[in-house]
């Protein structure tokens, strides 16, 4: 077997591979990832991890000791990654059916980024009168023309009607006088000593006159319901006579940051670490269509958590940390005590396997994210994105896939989400992809979904584009609408990206990457000589 084929031995983790940390080895030994004794590999010793490395820590909380057994009060069975994403969609659709949102009205200044609740119909003709498209002269009939002394300026009343053989100076945007048959551009006319105007080029009827209603007539449907309000949409709405727009409400989200060990400012010290999720989640959730109404920090206290969970009125409550089975992991017990229904209770994906999704009383949803930063991103894109997309009425992005430039080792049973960058037609996996690390995702264009067992060089992998990447920005911006203009939130409009736009999306955006995280600067010869496992092993490097 070639050493360049790590997928061939993926079901038996290689000793020293930091991706298979202590909890993974224990899972393999006791079959926590599913399957009976017949399809479970023999017990293997835990893979060694360097003290203090991200992959030596459990994924739900930095600094907590790994536990071989779940809490005795509750034992969960992880859903597969595809099953979990489908369950999130079902949950959001059920909530939307139970509590259909009422459209809201907002002034144009506050509408950016929302979705139109109804079709945008023109309130006036565009343009609302015949206007000049150029500076020059409004002329009547064939030339030459005698030029009148008055003129037509934008924002002024139209001058007196023109008779054949006459002309009047006119500015761009000014009302065209009655009787005008064309506008002669200033650079295309000359006057003779007698003051008569002569054309230097052929003048055709209607030339450089924008007729009333050229763009639309009153009542014309300009945009369908579900259109994303962009700056251009705001301009069109204003031109068509709107001061405010009917919009779909954004789902409200409250964030609970859990943990005694978290600091909101300053440098880490004395066992305390900076909270990376608070600053990251709020803008990320907004890009997914949410209205973040509150961010609260709670200590590891079950009573305080239960009070916050049961007292929240947000459509979606997002918690960070506390989703595993440690002594201070209170999310699951609190949910069960509050009468919540666990819809997704762990997901077979790395990082992020302790993530969960619950349906609360009053048809509200709780998204439980692991505490490690990249694991939290995994949970946000696995469960949070489909939930918020449905609740916000946004369309699904076109499924995207690309071949890997390098091999990526896989987990025996779970998917792996690995930060990647686009390079031509391929994606290159980035270093620093451990569950506690953000250096890789900060430089990434997407997350690659690596199936169980790993992926070979050249193998297509599904991509989860990040909100700031071009493919995400190019995703369909219109939700599906029925002929009557009402939204069909269950099936996004078929807005496909062209192959050329996909190829363009695979070009790097912004400044050059940090060479410490960007392995794409290696030559093809370098990649060929490098052990394919080296990229994933960077998680253990200092």
PyMOL commands that set and color helices and strands:
alter all, ss='L'
color gray80, all
select helices_A, chain A and resi 6-9+22-30+37-39+54-56+81-98+108-110+186-188+231-239+277-287+302-311+331-337+373-392+439-442+470-473+499-505+519-521+524-529+534-540
alter helices_A, ss='H'
color red, helices_A
select strands_A, chain A and resi 79-80+104-107+120-121+131-132+136-139+145-152+166-170+182-185+189-191+196-199+209-210+221-223+244-247+251-258+262-263+273-274+290-298+316-320+341-345+347-350+356-360+364-369+400-404+415-423+426-429+446-450+460-465
alter strands_A, ss='S'
color yellow, strands_A
deselect
rebuild
show_as cartoon
